[in-house]
Amino acid sequence: MPEPFSDKKYKNKNLRSFVSRIYGSLGLRGKLLLTLLPSVLTILLFTGYTSCRIADEYVDIALTRGVKVHTLAIVHEIEQYMDSCRSDLLFFAQGDMHSNALKDMMKRRLRSGGNRYFELAYLPASGGKPVVLVQRDNKIYEINIMESASVSPNPLLELNKINSIKTGEVLPSQVMEVVYPLPQPNASNLHVRTHVIRFYTYYPGDRSNPPGIVYLSVEASHIRNILSLYNSEESPLWAFPRSEELRFSYLVNTDGWILFQSDSLQEKSKQLRTFLAREKYEGTLGKQGHASAFRPNKNHQRYWQAIEKIKNNKNGLIKIAEEDSRGSNVKSFFFSYAPVIFKTAEGLPPKIYGGVVFIDRSQLPIIAGYKQFDMMLIVTVVSIAIVSLLIFLIGRLLTTPILKLAKRMDKLSSLDTLEEINLPYCGFDVDMLQRSINNIIRRVKQQVTELQAKDEAILNVNKREPADIKQELETLADVELSLIPEIIGRGPIISNLKSDILKAAQVDVDVLISGETGTGKQLVAEAVHNQSNRKEMPFVSINCGALDENLLLDVLFGHVKGAFSDAKTDRSGAFNEANKGTLFLDEIQSASPKVQQSLLRAIASRKIKPLGSDKEINFNVRIIAATNVDIPSLIEQKIFREDLYYRLKVVSITTPALRSHPESIPLLSVYYLKQAEQLTGRTDMGISKGALAKLLSYKWAGNVRELVNCITRAAVMAEGKIIQPEEIRVESEVEADNLLQDSASSPPSKKEEAASSAEVNISEPENSAANEQAGTTEDSSPLNDRQKTAWPEIKVRKTVTRKEYQEIIGGHLPTRTAIYDLHDFVRRAMLTKQGKGPSTRYVVSNNQLL
């Protein structure tokens, strides 16, 4: 027993000794930092994390309650409004049913400021005269439904409900479209078309009026305005400014139809819309009597579960993760719903009329999180400052030798000034550090030159070695056998693009392709066509930007013989040529307003009328449109029609710019190199590592088209079978070479000489570089006005490119003049030129920074 105990004690002693030596080897500041900072930071992080979690929890609870209250307030307002309609209908049903009496009651109701009803009707079951009154612009019209055939639907059809309504009971209808003829002195064929909700009650009859049905209606836009009111700054629940994230509500019925959504409160239109409500859903658009109604498919389980709960008189709220949060910091939103209850009669149980769904997005959790992090940051900074001050005060005297050593190290600013440090002994730590630094200085001075030469030689040799393109060749072989051989590339962006193409091809709907010039929009359109069930049918491509208005209309819709003077024969037009196939409309943003209107009419009706023909022709064409501009911005400028935009954008695909997926550049380079081999008649060409690196580092403004030109040019000009870095001439280098050749072949014009105010020969960059290194500097001639304007800004920046110099002057300075000015600065030794080609920069000389 004593021996093991002694051995354990010996081991513990050795461990403590080891820890003590490690801790003792640290400097004073290291010990203080190791002791104080970790504990302070740990406490701050724990406190901040805990407070963040608690704050998030309570913010979420507050938001949830606020959304529920908002939803229930809308429901209550709609129920109150419908209940007032019920009370008014029962009041009307207590009076005389003659037309004059009903008109008088309706006029008094208007003057009293009550609900503005659209219809009031008395329909006797038999023996009496039907009375149908319509209110429009505070005027009441009596409609003779027995003589007018243009009333839709016929009010007499409502008599079918007479057996289903009890005395004193009021039943509401669904949203329905009605049409009445209301001729005016200046418009004899004027008809009023609107959507209404009707309220029916049974009329038991009296001495002069037989039993029948009495109903009144309100325009559905009145209830829509309730949704809009609570979604605006004029809402009764408005208590504080909200962020601009999207919020809206919509009304549904018990069958799952979305009837209408909230709109801008300033929008006085009576048109009902559902485009926001149906954005993330697939389903059926339009039903009889309500074209804008929408019902999602049954696979949208969350929506139909809410409908079931509404039918069971239950409300609820779901927090849903945002599927696409691009352009917004909000990662989730609230989906709140509640039933709308209608009390049909006193003593009878109420019925579920429908429900209200409220979609709310809020940045409040994000803002609260930011505030919390701000407080954490402030506390952390203050705590670190206090700890650092203590360390400074305690260790200042003890760390003076280290500070002296640091000052001596600061003076070693370059390899030429490296000298060994020799300070008096100031302690073990400083002495060890001084010896280590001196050893490093000796080794660096001996090896740096050799290393630089070796590295540069290795780099140059490595750049000229052939790049391994075996994987790219295998990938190209796989692409040829793939579903979409038209799209070449790799990485998640290209994978997503191919996925979008396959998804779009599976459904027979119109597609809008957007992307920058040269990103392959037509290839995407052809891929969608080739993967669709129309692949055996024609694919017709029309460039809307290449044709004027009349010619484009003729190309699209065709004409008949004799439609105009040059119409010698019939022309079928692109819609007919692409029948049962696909019509690709490139540069759709270039279409004129007249062409846009014609396209909208054709797409909406799926019919066209050739020029000079009175006969409309049905067509079965899938339309794929493409644009290289932001169409919503054109809509804001009133250049492009919003309704046409949403007609075309049933499915949208974005073609990525080449700079967003540089991982595709090696594969594309090999692919186009193989194409260039066929053009040049060469075989087995390859590309060096340096050339491939140059392609990867370049920002491709012209996208794939520029890459194709660059590879083709290199294949033509290459001296061997391996393309080297210097044989890769990107567009900016080509332009610079052309500029230098132009300046060498022809001297500057008098106007350019006057503008530059200096004679700079840009065709001799080697001489300029030699002058810079030799120090040929001073020039007594004054700077020109442009140089005087730009020089203070250049000194602040300390470096400038040719393009940046043009921006400083104002952006309209010719490239050639800018190069003159910059080379003049170099000649005066005010700037030093570094690099060449597109990477050329001009750095302020050291003597100008003093």
Secondary structure, DSSP 8 states (H G I E B T S, - for coil): -HHHHHHHHHHHHHHHHHHHHHHHTS-HHHHHHHHHHHHHHHHHHHHHHHHHHHHHHHHHHHHHHHHHHHHHHHHHHHHHHHHHHHHHHHHHHTS--SHHHHHHHHHHHHHTT----SEEEEEESSSS--EEEEEETTEEEEE-TTT-S--BS-GGGGGGGGGT--TT-EEE---EEEEEE--BTTBTT-EEEEEEEEEEEEE---SSS-SEEEEEEEEHHHHHHHHHHHTSTT-TT--S---SS--EEEEEETTS-EEEE---TT--------TTTTTT--EEEEETTEEEEEEE-TT-HHHHHHHHHHHTT--EEEEEE-S--TT-S--EEEEEEEEEEE--STTS--EEEEEEEEEE---HHHHHHHHHHHHHHHHHHHHHHHHHHHHHHHHTTTTHHHHHHHHHHHT--SGGG----------HHHHHHHHHHHHHHHHHHHHHHHHHHHHHHHHHHHHHSB---HHHHHHHHHHHTSS-TT----SHHHHHHHHHHHHHHHS-S-EEEEE-TTS-HHHHHHHHHHHSTTTTS-EEEEEGGGS-HHHHHHHHH-B-TTSSTT--S-B--HHHHTTTSEEEEETGGG--HHHHHHHHHHHHHTEE--BT----EE---EEEEEESS-HHHHHHTTSS-HHHHHHHTTEEEEE--GGG-GGGHHHHHHHHHHHHHHHHT--S-EEBHHHHHHHHHS--TTHHHHHHHHHHHHHHH-SSSEE-GGG---HHHHHHHHHHHHHHHS---HHHHHHH-S---TT-HHHHHHHHHHT-----S---HHHHHHHHHHHHHSEE-HHHHHHHHTS-S-HHHHHHHHHHHHHTTSEEEES-GGG-EEEE-HHHH-
